[in-house]
């Protein structure tokens, strides 16, 4: 299991996680924003790399 999957599972289970550093939080938000835009434009068939 990847670290991200463990983190997501912990979050769903209500396990508290340490606070994110400010730069990590900004990076995460930028990635999520880009993913939302791609999904909105291309739907679930979107590909990140062509």
N, C-alpha and C positions, 0 to 999 in steps of 0.2 A: 504494500500500500504506500502511496506517495505521501510526503509530508502535507501537501495540500489537501488530500483526501482525509487524512487524519484530522487536520485542522477543521475542515468542513463538518466532519462527523462530530467532533467535540463541540463545535458551535451549535449544531442541531440538538445535541444532548444537553445543552445548557452549561457546559463546562467552561468556566471563565478562562480567557486567554490573556497573556500579557499585552499591554498596550503597544500599538504599532509605533515605530519611529515616524516622525513627520514625513521624511522623504519616502519611506515605504508606503505610507498612507496615500501620498500624492501619486506615486507610481501606480498603485493599485487602482485608484480612481481614474487615472488616465487610461489604463488598460480596459477597465470596465466600460468607460465612456466610448472608447473606440469599438469595443465588441458590440455594444448596443447599436451604434451607428451602422456597423456592417450588417448586423442581424436585421435592422429595420430596412436597410436598402436591399439586401439580398435574400432575406429569409433564412430558414434553417438549412438551406443548401449552401450557405456561404462558406468560402474557403479562405483561409488566411494567406496561404502561399499558393501561387499558381505556377 
